[in-house]
Amino acid sequence: MTVDSYIASFPADVQTLLQQVRKTIQQAAPGATEAIKYGIPTFILNGNLVHFAAFKHHIGFYPAPTGIKAFEQELSPYKQGKGSIQFPFDQPLPLELINKIVIYRVKQNADKKKR
């Protein structure tokens, strides 16, 4: 499976949301490569950067627990798990926030690689 085939497996309206998330991540982490890990789209740059996926009522975004903790305040309106955030279909995607989180994760992974 590829990221393209993953996205294509959803209805058109969900595909649009997934493509918006994908494009936002690509712009925030231009050096990252795409893969399918854990059955969902994953961006890799000095290790796993972020994952995203579609579900029945939301887009799941997985920036690792550290990516969530760093943006706790801005993410407070969204349902969260240990390393996941749910962006409901009935609300606009917070693309600027996703961009900021990805940039944070790029820096975090780069710092980790230096050590």
Rosetta blueprint (number, residue, H / E / L):
1 M L
2 T L
3 V H
4 D H
5 S H
6 Y H
7 I H
8 A H
9 S L
10 F L
11 P L
12 A H
13 D H
14 V H
15 Q H
16 T H
17 L H
18 L H
19 Q H
20 Q H
21 V H
22 R H
23 K H
24 T H
25 I H
26 Q H
27 Q H
28 A H
29 A L
30 P L
31 G L
32 A L
33 T E
34 E E
35 A E
36 I E
37 K E
38 Y L
39 G L
40 I E
41 P E
42 T E
43 F E
44 I E
45 L L
46 N L
47 G L
48 N E
49 L E
50 V E
51 H E
52 F E
53 A E
54 A E
55 F L
56 K L
57 H L
58 H E
59 I E
60 G E
61 F E
62 Y E
63 P L
64 A H
65 P H
66 T H
67 G H
68 I H
69 K H
70 A L
71 F L
72 E H
73 Q H
74 E H
75 L H
76 S L
77 P L
78 Y L
79 K E
80 Q E
81 G L
82 K L
83 G L
84 S L
85 I E
86 Q E
87 F E
88 P E
89 F L
90 D L
91 Q L
92 P L
93 L L
94 P L
95 L H
96 E H
97 L H
98 I H
99 N H
100 K H
101 I H
102 V H
103 I H
104 Y H
105 R H
106 V H
107 K H
108 Q H
109 N H
110 A H
111 D H
112 K H
113 K H
114 K H
115 R L
